Amino acid sequence: MNSINGRSSQETPIHCKVVYRRISEPDGVAGEGISFSGGGIQFRGALPLRIAEAAEVHIDAVKGLSPPLTAYIEVSRCDREDSGNYRISGVIKGIRSE
């Protein structure tokens, strides 16, 4: 079991394209999904997000896991990686199927 923000949940690795954006901005940024659970999501991308910021994350279909969906998250962590990208974690506040 892994923990996201103190919540114990079973994470599923996802290696798919994501597009994420701040709720306050119209344009999204391409990223890569890392993991997904009932309560949270992790992904990486070039645009950093602030902790507690609201964001929208569109997740491509993941074979055997889910059809395309959009998750509305509250950012819980954002760390710069050696590659220059940011690893972002968020608590899922809502999900919409595509």
Jmol script that loads the backbone (N, CA, C; Angstrom):
load data "model"
ATOM      1  N   MET A   1       0.834  -1.184   0.000  1.00  0.00           N
ATOM      2  CA  MET A   1       0.000   0.000   0.000  1.00  0.00           C
ATOM      3  C   MET A   1       0.875   1.243   0.000  1.00  0.00           C
ATOM      4  N   ASN A   2       0.502   2.211  -0.779  1.00  0.00           N
ATOM      5  CA  ASN A   2       1.192   3.492  -0.826  1.00  0.00           C
ATOM      6  C   ASN A   2       0.308   4.540  -0.187  1.00  0.00           C
ATOM      7  N   SER A   3       0.892   5.654   0.129  1.00  0.00           N
ATOM      8  CA  SER A   3       0.150   6.714   0.785  1.00  0.00           C
ATOM      9  C   SER A   3       0.249   7.985  -0.032  1.00  0.00           C
ATOM     10  N   ILE A   4      -0.870   8.629  -0.251  1.00  0.00           N
ATOM     11  CA  ILE A   4      -0.918   9.953  -0.864  1.00  0.00           C
ATOM     12  C   ILE A   4      -1.624  10.847   0.139  1.00  0.00           C
ATOM     13  N   ASN A   5      -0.896  11.809   0.659  1.00  0.00           N
ATOM     14  CA  ASN A   5      -1.448  12.744   1.641  1.00  0.00           C
ATOM     15  C   ASN A   5      -2.042  12.030   2.837  1.00  0.00           C
ATOM     16  N   GLY A   6      -1.365  10.998   3.319  1.00  0.00           N
ATOM     17  CA  GLY A   6      -1.836  10.322   4.497  1.00  0.00           C
ATOM     18  C   GLY A   6      -2.945   9.325   4.233  1.00  0.00           C
ATOM     19  N   ARG A   7      -3.411   9.214   3.004  1.00  0.00           N
ATOM     20  CA  ARG A   7      -4.450   8.257   2.666  1.00  0.00           C
ATOM     21  C   ARG A   7      -3.800   6.984   2.167  1.00  0.00           C
ATOM     22  N   SER A   8      -4.220   5.884   2.697  1.00  0.00           N
ATOM     23  CA  SER A   8      -3.683   4.614   2.240  1.00  0.00           C
ATOM     24  C   SER A   8      -4.525   4.154   1.060  1.00  0.00           C
ATOM     25  N   SER A   9      -3.875   3.861  -0.054  1.00  0.00           N
ATOM     26  CA  SER A   9      -4.609   3.451  -1.235  1.00  0.00           C
ATOM     27  C   SER A   9      -3.722   2.609  -2.126  1.00  0.00           C
ATOM     28  N   GLN A  10      -4.338   1.820  -2.962  1.00  0.00           N
ATOM     29  CA  GLN A  10      -3.614   0.995  -3.906  1.00  0.00           C
ATOM     30  C   GLN A  10      -3.348   1.826  -5.156  1.00  0.00           C
ATOM     31  N   GLU A  11      -2.087   2.097  -5.461  1.00  0.00           N
ATOM     32  CA  GLU A  11      -1.738   2.861  -6.651  1.00  0.00           C
ATOM     33  C   GLU A  11      -1.582   1.939  -7.833  1.00  0.00           C
ATOM     34  N   THR A  12      -1.953   2.428  -8.993  1.00  0.00           N
ATOM     35  CA  THR A  12      -1.757   1.717 -10.240  1.00  0.00           C
ATOM     36  C   THR A  12      -0.799   2.529 -11.090  1.00  0.00           C
ATOM     37  N   PRO A  13       0.319   1.931 -11.509  1.00  0.00           N
ATOM     38  CA  PRO A  13       1.223   2.674 -12.401  1.00  0.00           C
ATOM     39  C   PRO A  13       0.517   2.971 -13.722  1.00  0.00           C
ATOM     40  N   ILE A  14       0.675   4.166 -14.205  1.00  0.00           N
ATOM     41  CA  ILE A  14       0.149   4.515 -15.525  1.00  0.00           C
ATOM     42  C   ILE A  14       1.273   5.164 -16.313  1.00  0.00           C
ATOM     43  N   HIS A  15       1.418   4.750 -17.512  1.00  0.00           N
ATOM     44  CA  HIS A  15       2.414   5.344 -18.398  1.00  0.00           C
ATOM     45  C   HIS A  15       1.649   5.773 -19.634  1.00  0.00           C
ATOM     46  N   CYS A  16       1.121   6.973 -19.564  1.00  0.00           N
ATOM     47  CA  CYS A  16       0.302   7.475 -20.654  1.00  0.00           C
ATOM     48  C   CYS A  16       0.484   8.989 -20.737  1.00  0.00           C
ATOM     49  N   LYS A  17      -0.015   9.533 -21.812  1.00  0.00           N
ATOM     50  CA  LYS A  17       0.022  10.980 -21.977  1.00  0.00           C
ATOM     51  C   LYS A  17      -1.047  11.618 -21.100  1.00  0.00           C
ATOM     52  N   VAL A  18      -0.695  12.756 -20.539  1.00  0.00           N
ATOM     53  CA  VAL A  18      -1.660  13.587 -19.833  1.00  0.00           C
ATOM     54  C   VAL A  18      -1.508  15.009 -20.363  1.00  0.00           C
ATOM     55  N   VAL A  19      -2.555  15.776 -20.241  1.00  0.00           N
ATOM     56  CA  VAL A  19      -2.509  17.213 -20.506  1.00  0.00           C
ATOM     57  C   VAL A  19      -3.082  17.862 -19.259  1.00  0.00           C
ATOM     58  N   TYR A  20      -2.320  18.777 -18.668  1.00  0.00           N
ATOM     59  CA  TYR A  20      -2.786  19.398 -17.434  1.00  0.00           C
ATOM     60  C   TYR A  20      -2.742  20.908 -17.567  1.00  0.00           C
ATOM     61  N   ARG A  21      -3.564  21.551 -16.739  1.00  0.00           N
ATOM     62  CA  ARG A  21      -3.611  23.014 -16.754  1.00  0.00           C
ATOM     63  C   ARG A  21      -4.119  23.519 -15.416  1.00  0.00           C
ATOM     64  N   ARG A  22      -3.704  24.728 -15.114  1.00  0.00           N
ATOM     65  CA  ARG A  22      -4.296  25.424 -13.974  1.00  0.00           C
ATOM     66  C   ARG A  22      -5.747  25.720 -14.345  1.00  0.00           C
ATOM     67  N   ILE A  23      -6.633  25.633 -13.386  1.00  0.00           N
ATOM     68  CA  ILE A  23      -8.043  25.928 -13.653  1.00  0.00           C
ATOM     69  C   ILE A  23      -8.202  27.347 -14.188  1.00  0.00           C
ATOM     70  N   SER A  24      -7.347  28.246 -13.757  1.00  0.00           N
ATOM     71  CA  SER A  24      -7.449  29.654 -14.153  1.00  0.00           C
ATOM     72  C   SER A  24      -6.883  29.942 -15.546  1.00  0.00           C
ATOM     73  N   GLU A  25      -6.280  28.955 -16.201  1.00  0.00           N
ATOM     74  CA  GLU A  25      -5.672  29.179 -17.511  1.00  0.00           C
ATOM     75  C   GLU A  25      -6.340  28.311 -18.578  1.00  0.00           C
ATOM     76  N   PRO A  26      -6.471  28.837 -19.795  1.00  0.00           N
ATOM     77  CA  PRO A  26      -7.162  28.085 -20.847  1.00  0.00           C
ATOM     78  C   PRO A  26      -6.322  26.998 -21.521  1.00  0.00           C
ATOM     79  N   ASP A  27      -5.006  27.160 -21.536  1.00  0.00           N
ATOM     80  CA  ASP A  27      -4.160  26.233 -22.284  1.00  0.00           C
ATOM     81  C   ASP A  27      -3.530  25.183 -21.388  1.00  0.00           C
ATOM     82  N   GLY A  28      -3.445  23.961 -21.930  1.00  0.00           N
ATOM     83  CA  GLY A  28      -2.846  22.854 -21.194  1.00  0.00           C
ATOM     84  C   GLY A  28      -1.411  22.604 -21.616  1.00  0.00           C
ATOM     85  N   VAL A  29      -0.725  21.797 -20.819  1.00  0.00           N
ATOM     86  CA  VAL A  29       0.668  21.424 -21.046  1.00  0.00           C
ATOM     87  C   VAL A  29       0.729  19.899 -21.098  1.00  0.00           C
ATOM     88  N   ALA A  30       1.473  19.359 -22.061  1.00  0.00           N
ATOM     89  CA  ALA A  30       1.619  17.912 -22.168  1.00  0.00           C
ATOM     90  C   ALA A  30       2.498  17.387 -21.045  1.00  0.00           C
ATOM     91  N   GLY A  31       2.144  16.213 -20.552  1.00  0.00           N
ATOM     92  CA  GLY A  31       2.920  15.569 -19.507  1.00  0.00           C
ATOM     93  C   GLY A  31       2.825  14.058 -19.640  1.00  0.00           C
ATOM     94  N   GLU A  32       3.329  13.365 -18.632  1.00  0.00           N
ATOM     95  CA  GLU A  32       3.321  11.903 -18.610  1.00  0.00           C
ATOM     96  C   GLU A  32       2.766  11.423 -17.286  1.00  0.00           C
ATOM     97  N   GLY A  33       1.805  10.500 -17.346  1.00  0.00           N
ATOM     98  CA  GLY A  33       1.246   9.925 -16.133  1.00  0.00           C
ATOM     99  C   GLY A  33       2.246   9.005 -15.454  1.00  0.00           C
ATOM    100  N   ILE A  34       2.233   8.983 -14.115  1.00  0.00           N
ATOM    101  CA  ILE A  34       3.107   8.121 -13.332  1.00  0.00           C
ATOM    102  C   ILE A  34       2.281   7.083 -12.586  1.00  0.00           C
ATOM    103  N   SER A  35       1.314   7.535 -11.776  1.00  0.00           N
ATOM    104  CA  SER A  35       0.475   6.595 -11.036  1.00  0.00           C
ATOM    105  C   SER A  35      -0.876   7.222 -10.743  1.00  0.00           C
ATOM    106  N   PHE A  36      -1.834   6.338 -10.438  1.00  0.00           N
ATOM    107  CA  PHE A  36      -3.219   6.738 -10.257  1.00  0.00           C
ATOM    108  C   PHE A  36      -3.816   5.857  -9.171  1.00  0.00           C
ATOM    109  N   SER A  37      -4.575   6.451  -8.266  1.00  0.00           N
ATOM    110  CA  SER A  37      -5.286   5.679  -7.247  1.00  0.00           C
ATOM    111  C   SER A  37      -6.658   6.313  -7.065  1.00  0.00           C
ATOM    112  N   GLY A  38      -7.460   5.723  -6.211  1.00  0.00           N
ATOM    113  CA  GLY A  38      -8.791   6.257  -5.966  1.00  0.00           C
ATOM    114  C   GLY A  38      -8.784   7.664  -5.396  1.00  0.00           C
ATOM    115  N   GLY A  39      -7.710   8.040  -4.732  1.00  0.00           N
ATOM    116  CA  GLY A  39      -7.661   9.351  -4.103  1.00  0.00           C
ATOM    117  C   GLY A  39      -6.672  10.326  -4.685  1.00  0.00           C
ATOM    118  N   GLY A  40      -5.784   9.852  -5.586  1.00  0.00           N
ATOM    119  CA  GLY A  40      -4.762  10.765  -6.074  1.00  0.00           C
ATOM    120  C   GLY A  40      -4.144  10.357  -7.386  1.00  0.00           C
ATOM    121  N   ILE A  41      -3.343  11.261  -7.915  1.00  0.00           N
ATOM    122  CA  ILE A  41      -2.664  11.039  -9.188  1.00  0.00           C
ATOM    123  C   ILE A  41      -1.274  11.656  -9.098  1.00  0.00           C
ATOM    124  N   GLN A  42      -0.320  11.043  -9.795  1.00  0.00           N
ATOM    125  CA  GLN A  42       1.019  11.604  -9.945  1.00  0.00           C
ATOM    126  C   GLN A  42       1.336  11.644 -11.426  1.00  0.00           C
ATOM    127  N   PHE A  43       1.969  12.742 -11.841  1.00  0.00           N
ATOM    128  CA  PHE A  43       2.371  12.900 -13.240  1.00  0.00           C
ATOM    129  C   PHE A  43       3.558  13.833 -13.274  1.00  0.00           C
ATOM    130  N   ARG A  44       4.186  13.927 -14.436  1.00  0.00           N
ATOM    131  CA  ARG A  44       5.308  14.857 -14.587  1.00  0.00           C
ATOM    132  C   ARG A  44       5.083  15.714 -15.821  1.00  0.00           C
ATOM    133  N   GLY A  45       5.653  16.924 -15.770  1.00  0.00           N
ATOM    134  CA  GLY A  45       5.555  17.836 -16.890  1.00  0.00           C
ATOM    135  C   GLY A  45       6.445  19.047 -16.674  1.00  0.00           C
ATOM    136  N   ALA A  46       6.490  19.908 -17.671  1.00  0.00           N
ATOM    137  CA  ALA A  46       7.389  21.064 -17.651  1.00  0.00           C
ATOM    138  C   ALA A  46       6.853  22.249 -16.851  1.00  0.00           C
ATOM    139  N   LEU A  47       5.544  22.298 -16.621  1.00  0.00           N
ATOM    140  CA  LEU A  47       4.937  23.430 -15.917  1.00  0.00           C
ATOM    141  C   LEU A  47       4.752  23.096 -14.435  1.00  0.00           C
ATOM    142  N   PRO A  48       5.397  23.850 -13.540  1.00  0.00           N
ATOM    143  CA  PRO A  48       5.185  23.596 -12.113  1.00  0.00           C
ATOM    144  C   PRO A  48       3.815  24.109 -11.678  1.00  0.00           C
ATOM    145  N   LEU A  49       3.246  23.473 -10.678  1.00  0.00           N
ATOM    146  CA  LEU A  49       1.992  23.921 -10.080  1.00  0.00           C
ATOM    147  C   LEU A  49       2.239  24.161  -8.598  1.00  0.00           C
ATOM    148  N   ARG A  50       1.518  25.116  -8.019  1.00  0.00           N
ATOM    149  CA  ARG A  50       1.680  25.439  -6.604  1.00  0.00           C
ATOM    150  C   ARG A  50       0.852  24.495  -5.723  1.00  0.00           C
ATOM    151  N   ILE A  51       1.355  24.205  -4.545  1.00  0.00           N
ATOM    152  CA  ILE A  51       0.606  23.396  -3.582  1.00  0.00           C
ATOM    153  C   ILE A  51      -0.706  24.106  -3.263  1.00  0.00           C
ATOM    154  N   ALA A  52      -1.779  23.334  -3.202  1.00  0.00           N
ATOM    155  CA  ALA A  52      -3.154  23.782  -2.935  1.00  0.00           C
ATOM    156  C   ALA A  52      -3.818  24.411  -4.158  1.00  0.00           C
ATOM    157  N   GLU A  53      -3.113  24.484  -5.275  1.00  0.00           N
ATOM    158  CA  GLU A  53      -3.682  25.035  -6.502  1.00  0.00           C
ATOM    159  C   GLU A  53      -4.638  24.016  -7.128  1.00  0.00           C
ATOM    160  N   ALA A  54      -5.711  24.503  -7.730  1.00  0.00           N
ATOM    161  CA  ALA A  54      -6.653  23.640  -8.445  1.00  0.00           C
ATOM    162  C   ALA A  54      -6.169  23.450  -9.874  1.00  0.00           C
ATOM    163  N   ALA A  55      -6.250  22.215 -10.351  1.00  0.00           N
ATOM    164  CA  ALA A  55      -5.809  21.913 -11.710  1.00  0.00           C
ATOM    165  C   ALA A  55      -6.718  20.858 -12.333  1.00  0.00           C
ATOM    166  N   GLU A  56      -6.695  20.818 -13.647  1.00  0.00           N
ATOM    167  CA  GLU A  56      -7.436  19.834 -14.426  1.00  0.00           C
ATOM    168  C   GLU A  56      -6.413  18.966 -15.141  1.00  0.00           C
ATOM    169  N   VAL A  57      -6.580  17.647 -15.070  1.00  0.00           N
ATOM    170  CA  VAL A  57      -5.646  16.714 -15.697  1.00  0.00           C
ATOM    171  C   VAL A  57      -6.441  15.785 -16.603  1.00  0.00           C
ATOM    172  N   HIS A  58      -6.211  15.888 -17.909  1.00  0.00           N
ATOM    173  CA  HIS A  58      -6.842  14.973 -18.861  1.00  0.00           C
ATOM    174  C   HIS A  58      -5.914  13.777 -19.041  1.00  0.00           C
ATOM    175  N   ILE A  59      -6.444  12.594 -18.817  1.00  0.00           N
ATOM    176  CA  ILE A  59      -5.659  11.362 -18.889  1.00  0.00           C
ATOM    177  C   ILE A  59      -6.124  10.563 -20.098  1.00  0.00           C
ATOM    178  N   ASP A  60      -5.177  10.202 -20.980  1.00  0.00           N
ATOM    179  CA  ASP A  60      -5.514   9.343 -22.116  1.00  0.00           C
ATOM    180  C   ASP A  60      -6.011   7.997 -21.610  1.00  0.00           C
ATOM    181  N   ALA A  61      -6.656   7.251 -22.478  1.00  0.00           N
ATOM    182  CA  ALA A  61      -7.112   5.903 -22.130  1.00  0.00           C
ATOM    183  C   ALA A  61      -5.913   5.050 -21.731  1.00  0.00           C
ATOM    184  N   VAL A  62      -6.102   4.227 -20.706  1.00  0.00           N
ATOM    185  CA  VAL A  62      -5.068   3.310 -20.243  1.00  0.00           C
ATOM    186  C   VAL A  62      -5.640   1.911 -20.388  1.00  0.00           C
ATOM    187  N   LYS A  63      -5.059   1.131 -21.281  1.00  0.00           N
ATOM    188  CA  LYS A  63      -5.577  -0.207 -21.566  1.00  0.00           C
ATOM    189  C   LYS A  63      -5.679  -1.024 -20.277  1.00  0.00           C
ATOM    190  N   GLY A  64      -6.857  -1.572 -20.041  1.00  0.00           N
ATOM    191  CA  GLY A  64      -7.092  -2.384 -18.866  1.00  0.00           C
ATOM    192  C   GLY A  64      -7.362  -1.603 -17.593  1.00  0.00           C
ATOM    193  N   LEU A  65      -7.266  -0.269 -17.647  1.00  0.00           N
ATOM    194  CA  LEU A  65      -7.489   0.544 -16.452  1.00  0.00           C
ATOM    195  C   LEU A  65      -8.703   1.450 -16.601  1.00  0.00           C
ATOM    196  N   SER A  66      -8.703   2.284 -17.640  1.00  0.00           N
ATOM    197  CA  SER A  66      -9.807   3.227 -17.767  1.00  0.00           C
ATOM    198  C   SER A  66      -9.864   3.826 -19.164  1.00  0.00           C
ATOM    199  N   PRO A  67     -11.053   4.311 -19.525  1.00  0.00           N
ATOM    200  CA  PRO A  67     -11.174   5.103 -20.758  1.00  0.00           C
ATOM    201  C   PRO A  67     -10.586   6.486 -20.485  1.00  0.00           C
ATOM    202  N   PRO A  68     -10.511   7.346 -21.493  1.00  0.00           N
ATOM    203  CA  PRO A  68     -10.025   8.710 -21.241  1.00  0.00           C
ATOM    204  C   PRO A  68     -10.885   9.367 -20.164  1.00  0.00           C
ATOM    205  N   LEU A  69     -10.258  10.159 -19.323  1.00  0.00           N
ATOM    206  CA  LEU A  69     -11.013  10.862 -18.288  1.00  0.00           C
ATOM    207  C   LEU A  69     -10.313  12.151 -17.922  1.00  0.00           C
ATOM    208  N   THR A  70     -11.047  13.005 -17.249  1.00  0.00           N
ATOM    209  CA  THR A  70     -10.499  14.257 -16.741  1.00  0.00           C
ATOM    210  C   THR A  70     -10.637  14.250 -15.230  1.00  0.00           C
ATOM    211  N   ALA A  71      -9.533  14.483 -14.539  1.00  0.00           N
ATOM    212  CA  ALA A  71      -9.531  14.555 -13.079  1.00  0.00           C
ATOM    213  C   ALA A  71      -9.336  16.006 -12.665  1.00  0.00           C
ATOM    214  N   TYR A  72     -10.101  16.419 -11.685  1.00  0.00           N
ATOM    215  CA  TYR A  72      -9.952  17.749 -11.094  1.00  0.00           C
ATOM    216  C   TYR A  72      -9.240  17.542  -9.765  1.00  0.00           C
ATOM    217  N   ILE A  73      -8.089  18.180  -9.615  1.00  0.00           N
ATOM    218  CA  ILE A  73      -7.238  17.899  -8.462  1.00  0.00           C
ATOM    219  C   ILE A  73      -6.895  19.153  -7.668  1.00  0.00           C
ATOM    220  N   GLU A  74      -6.465  18.906  -6.437  1.00  0.00           N
ATOM    221  CA  GLU A  74      -5.813  19.922  -5.620  1.00  0.00           C
ATOM    222  C   GLU A  74      -4.374  19.464  -5.484  1.00  0.00           C
ATOM    223  N   VAL A  75      -3.442  20.282  -5.918  1.00  0.00           N
ATOM    224  CA  VAL A  75      -2.025  19.915  -5.921  1.00  0.00           C
ATOM    225  C   VAL A  75      -1.537  19.755  -4.482  1.00  0.00           C
ATOM    226  N   SER A  76      -0.900  18.608  -4.215  1.00  0.00           N
ATOM    227  CA  SER A  76      -0.383  18.343  -2.878  1.00  0.00           C
ATOM    228  C   SER A  76       1.142  18.363  -2.823  1.00  0.00           C
ATOM    229  N   ARG A  77       1.776  18.237  -3.993  1.00  0.00           N
ATOM    230  CA  ARG A  77       3.247  18.239  -4.029  1.00  0.00           C
ATOM    231  C   ARG A  77       3.706  18.561  -5.450  1.00  0.00           C
ATOM    232  N   CYS A  78       4.833  19.257  -5.545  1.00  0.00           N
ATOM    233  CA  CYS A  78       5.437  19.566  -6.845  1.00  0.00           C
ATOM    234  C   CYS A  78       6.942  19.682  -6.632  1.00  0.00           C
ATOM    235  N   ASP A  79       7.676  18.716  -7.160  1.00  0.00           N
ATOM    236  CA  ASP A  79       9.125  18.669  -6.976  1.00  0.00           C
ATOM    237  C   ASP A  79       9.827  18.699  -8.324  1.00  0.00           C
ATOM    238  N   ARG A  80      10.896  19.484  -8.410  1.00  0.00           N
ATOM    239  CA  ARG A  80      11.697  19.529  -9.638  1.00  0.00           C
ATOM    240  C   ARG A  80      12.555  18.270  -9.718  1.00  0.00           C
ATOM    241  N   GLU A  81      12.558  17.630 -10.879  1.00  0.00           N
ATOM    242  CA  GLU A  81      13.365  16.441 -11.111  1.00  0.00           C
ATOM    243  C   GLU A  81      14.687  16.834 -11.768  1.00  0.00           C
ATOM    244  N   ASP A  82      15.648  15.926 -11.762  1.00  0.00           N
ATOM    245  CA  ASP A  82      16.940  16.180 -12.391  1.00  0.00           C
ATOM    246  C   ASP A  82      16.800  16.480 -13.878  1.00  0.00           C
ATOM    247  N   SER A  83      15.764  15.945 -14.503  1.00  0.00           N
ATOM    248  CA  SER A  83      15.528  16.155 -15.938  1.00  0.00           C
ATOM    249  C   SER A  83      15.079  17.580 -16.255  1.00  0.00           C
ATOM    250  N   GLY A  84      14.694  18.336 -15.217  1.00  0.00           N
ATOM    251  CA  GLY A  84      14.178  19.685 -15.429  1.00  0.00           C
ATOM    252  C   GLY A  84      12.664  19.739 -15.391  1.00  0.00           C
ATOM    253  N   ASN A  85      12.009  18.580 -15.491  1.00  0.00           N
ATOM    254  CA  ASN A  85      10.556  18.519 -15.372  1.00  0.00           C
ATOM    255  C   ASN A  85      10.162  18.546 -13.903  1.00  0.00           C
ATOM    256  N   TYR A  86       8.855  18.616 -13.673  1.00  0.00           N
ATOM    257  CA  TYR A  86       8.321  18.615 -12.319  1.00  0.00           C
ATOM    258  C   TYR A  86       7.483  17.359 -12.104  1.00  0.00           C
ATOM    259  N   ARG A  87       7.642  16.743 -10.942  1.00  0.00           N
ATOM    260  CA  ARG A  87       6.821  15.604 -10.545  1.00  0.00           C
ATOM    261  C   ARG A  87       5.731  16.176  -9.652  1.00  0.00           C
ATOM    262  N   ILE A  88       4.484  16.017 -10.084  1.00  0.00           N
ATOM    263  CA  ILE A  88       3.352  16.657  -9.429  1.00  0.00           C
ATOM    264  C   ILE A  88       2.418  15.589  -8.874  1.00  0.00           C
ATOM    265  N   SER A  89       1.980  15.782  -7.648  1.00  0.00           N
ATOM    266  CA  SER A  89       0.999  14.902  -7.012  1.00  0.00           C
ATOM    267  C   SER A  89      -0.224  15.732  -6.684  1.00  0.00           C
ATOM    268  N   GLY A  90      -1.389  15.115  -6.808  1.00  0.00           N
ATOM    269  CA  GLY A  90      -2.606  15.827  -6.481  1.00  0.00           C
ATOM    270  C   GLY A  90      -3.671  14.913  -5.914  1.00  0.00           C
ATOM    271  N   VAL A  91      -4.509  15.489  -5.075  1.00  0.00           N
ATOM    272  CA  VAL A  91      -5.658  14.797  -4.507  1.00  0.00           C
ATOM    273  C   VAL A  91      -6.829  15.005  -5.459  1.00  0.00           C
ATOM    274  N   ILE A  92      -7.461  13.906  -5.857  1.00  0.00           N
ATOM    275  CA  ILE A  92      -8.583  13.983  -6.800  1.00  0.00           C
ATOM    276  C   ILE A  92      -9.816  14.509  -6.077  1.00  0.00           C
ATOM    277  N   LYS A  93     -10.395  15.569  -6.624  1.00  0.00           N
ATOM    278  CA  LYS A  93     -11.613  16.169  -6.067  1.00  0.00           C
ATOM    279  C   LYS A  93     -12.837  15.829  -6.902  1.00  0.00           C
ATOM    280  N   GLY A  94     -12.614  15.408  -8.142  1.00  0.00           N
ATOM    281  CA  GLY A  94     -13.705  15.020  -9.029  1.00  0.00           C
ATOM    282  C   GLY A  94     -13.152  14.388 -10.286  1.00  0.00           C
ATOM    283  N   ILE A  95     -13.982  13.538 -10.935  1.00  0.00           N
ATOM    284  CA  ILE A  95     -13.578  12.874 -12.172  1.00  0.00           C
ATOM    285  C   ILE A  95     -14.741  12.948 -13.160  1.00  0.00           C
ATOM    286  N   ARG A  96     -14.412  13.193 -14.412  1.00  0.00           N
ATOM    287  CA  ARG A  96     -15.403  13.205 -15.482  1.00  0.00           C
ATOM    288  C   ARG A  96     -14.930  12.258 -16.573  1.00  0.00           C
ATOM    289  N   SER A  97     -15.770  11.309 -16.964  1.00  0.00           N
ATOM    290  CA  SER A  97     -15.438  10.415 -18.079  1.00  0.00           C
ATOM    291  C   SER A  97     -15.605  11.146 -19.385  1.00  0.00           C
ATOM    292  N   GLU A  98     -14.791  10.807 -20.338  1.00  0.00           N
ATOM    293  CA  GLU A  98     -14.852  11.450 -21.664  1.00  0.00           C
ATOM    294  C   GLU A  98     -15.838  10.731 -22.550  1.00  0.00           C
TER     295      GLU A  98
END
end "model"
wireframe off; spacefill off
backbone 0.3
color backbone group
